Amino acid sequence: MSKYRETLSKLEAIGQEHLLRFFADLGEGQQTALLGQIARLDLDAIPRLVDRYVRNPAKFSPPTDVLPVDAYPNDPKSARKQWDKAKYRAAGEALLKAGRVGAFMVAGGQGSRLGYDGPKGCFRAGEVSRRSLFEFFGLGIRRAEMRYGKPVPWYIMTSPQNHESTQAYFTEHRWFGLDPANIMFFQQGVLPSFDMKTGKILLAKPDEVATNPDGHGGSIAALSRSGAIADMKRRGIEHLSYFQVDNPLVRTLDPIFLGLHSSAPDSSGEMSSKMIPKTDPKEKVGVFALVLRDGRRGVDVIEYSDFPAALAEERLPDGTLRFNAGSIAVHILSVAFLEKLASDANFELPYHRAEKKVPYVDLDTGDVVQPTSNNGVKLEKFIFDAIPLCRQSLVMETDRVEEFAPIKNATGVDSAESCAQIQTLRAARWLEAIGVRVPRRMDGTPDCMLEIDPLHGAEPDDLRERVSGLVIKPGERRVI
Ligand code: UTP
């Protein structure tokens, strides 16, 4: 049977034969490409996905039996829970000095809200230095390598759409001074995008199926499929510091967090998370909570849109939100946990459904239509859905200004502008902590634009020598 006939009969069996509607009009190269693209889709799974997530999406019933998580507070002397930061820092540093830790960045997203042309990591997040997001992380990793004296392999998930351009960017920038032998790029999977009403797979062009990356949760299967897990085992890597491509403030390798994750009595050392205290119940970040599942109570992330409004608004006597543990999408995952999940034939993270505007080919005319309202369904998996699969998962609190300034939008909240402001706030705070005067306006905000070079410091003390005698003038723009 010809490849065309074979593909057609497979598509007919699942009611998606329209994908070959324009086949006869295509050139030979286009025909081969289209058949190849269809062959890479998991066609057997399509009817189930369409039925469950596109045509008859189950109404999400928010969990009702939830309790706040018992996170490790930022202040280790907090009345709520006391803990020994120095002890856990030493444990984390021991792992770094033994070369047991890798960095794991997910960079396969489409970055549609930012609307930047190219991989989001190439976006210049340094308002003063003009350095890119990728460079921020690369320098943070280099600093850890210099400090702890061991290579930190960096695993970077891309998507088919940005894989080559991401690699080219790293090559062009000489891997930010890192050894390219320790950087591994691997691609995540894609899923077809569906017509919201009919469940038919959309065509992006007459010779191309409309697809979207399968979400950061797709990384678990992709790490295994690509050989990245095997590479970690070969190198003796035990834990991965997970972060996203959009937050230049992230501590790429935080010894305290590593120490807690790997050795706290209430952590199974499988997957841990960082939180910031939410002050606005409507802030669009997921919330950590203890949820009762199958008779067992464990940590879970509930998306802000699914969190019951009444619970989100509940306040403690001191005025703080009862459910205040906002996720900043920073985790540590153990390699053993990833391997266990990826090798389980029944393992599958749930899909989340998002209604989006997906450009598509009109099947009658062959023209590409740019929809003005949502017409398509994209399905994605989320990495935090692995948390309930842990025996015991730990959450650590951190400070918003220290670690969370994502660039998601072109303007306003979570934009390059807000990120630059937070970078300045953090730098001002660090400098003042080590005795440098920072000019401030009448309202208390810094009257300057500051940025910390990640190669120079991961915490205030690291900068002491460099800034001795430093005077910052009002209105100055400076990289420290
Ligand atoms: P976001 O949820 O912000 O999605 O991703 P996005 O696709 O980058 O941006 P929008 O929603 O289109 O504006 C959070 C992190 O997860 C990665 C992103 O690259 C980012 O680091 N991600 C997201 C993936 O690696 N793969 C995906 O399929 C989705």
Residues whose N, C-alpha, C, O or C-beta is under 5 A from the ligand:
A	BS01	UTP	V106 A107 G108 G109 Q110 G111 S112 R113 L114 M157 P213 D214 G215 H216 Q244 V245 D246 K408
